[in-house]
């Protein structure tokens, strides 16, 4: 069984092909301005390198948010188009959960966080024993101080990952001191290989979505939508 994973929720576009037994191949490009141009090229190139056809893929997986509004739309639309055209199944996985999966071997609390600007982050928390991650805090858009208060109640070291941990590193270090651990740079964004691992778990639980109904999960309105509502409210 082969899954194709697609993530374009951050500045990094990443695609991977994986069987249950092993990762077959993965491409990543850090350039948010080219997701619409390069994502399909990356998929085609990866398939060519593996001497495979898109029809050889058994199901598709995509990170569906939170993250970049434009990036999420591109990634979800790409995965949905493949699933629809080939009549294959599709699973959607949280971008935050994909970041956390990069750190499945960490013992302590793993906090994936994406910068939502103005001292706000999209974040969640997972309790890890070095083998399995269990959700300890549901994903939400948090004010930074609100998130910190919730994390202070958790025991042990806390690993912070994602661009939010880069943007607010000084605040994290001031609040948590030696308890704070920071992800290595190459593990600070979602990886399609991690997405594929989670996709197989979702597959086995039967957590498929309709390609007609799947939508990105933004956790907040886009700036354009906020401005539109403001214009309506203000007449």
Rosetta blueprint (number, residue, H / E / L):
1 X L
2 X E
3 X E
4 X E
5 X E
6 X E
7 X E
8 X L
9 X L
10 X L
11 X L
12 X E
13 X E
14 X E
15 X E
16 X E
17 X E
18 X E
19 X E
20 X L
21 X L
22 X L
23 X E
24 X E
25 X E
26 X E
27 X E
28 X E
29 X E
30 X E
31 X L
32 X H
33 X H
34 X H
35 X H
36 X H
37 X H
38 X H
39 X H
40 X H
41 X H
42 X H
43 X H
44 X H
45 X H
46 X H
47 X H
48 X H
49 X H
50 X L
51 X L
52 X L
53 X L
54 X H
55 X H
56 X H
57 X L
58 X L
59 X E
60 X E
61 X E
62 X E
63 X E
64 X L
65 X L
66 X L
67 X L
68 X L
69 X H
70 X H
71 X H
72 X H
73 X H
74 X H
75 X H
76 X H
77 X H
78 X H
79 X H
80 X H
81 X H
82 X H
83 X H
84 X H
85 X H
86 X H
87 X L
88 X L
89 X E
90 X E
91 X E
92 X E
93 X E
94 X L
95 X H
96 X H
97 X H
98 X H
99 X H
100 X H
101 X H
102 X L
103 X L
104 X L
105 X L
106 X L
107 X E
108 X E
109 X E
110 X E
111 X E
112 X E
113 X E
114 X E
115 X E
116 X E
117 X E
118 X L
119 X L
120 X E
121 X E
122 X E
123 X E
124 X E
125 X E
126 X E
127 X E
128 X E
129 X E
130 X L
131 X L
132 X L
133 X E
134 X E
135 X E
136 X E
137 X E
138 X E
139 X E
140 X E
141 X E
142 X E
143 X E
144 X H
145 X H
146 X H
147 X H
148 X H
149 X H
150 X H
151 X H
152 X H
153 X L
154 X L
155 X L
156 X L
157 X L
158 X E
159 X E
160 X E
161 X E
162 X L
163 X H
164 X H
165 X H
166 X H
167 X H
168 X L
169 X H
170 X H
171 X H
172 X H
173 X H
174 X H
175 X H
176 X H
177 X H
178 X H
179 X H
180 X E
181 X E
182 X E
183 X L
184 X L
185 X H
186 X H
187 X H
188 X L
189 X L
190 X L
191 X L
192 X H
193 X H
194 X H
195 X H
196 X H
197 X H
198 X H
199 X H
200 X H
201 X H
202 X H
203 X H
204 X H
205 X L
206 X L
207 X L
208 X L
209 X E
210 X L
211 X L
212 X L
213 X L
214 X L
215 X L
216 X L
217 X L
218 X L
219 X L
220 X L
221 X L
222 X L
223 X H
224 X H
225 X H
226 X H
227 X H
228 X H
229 X H
230 X H
231 X H
232 X H
233 X H
234 X L
235 X L
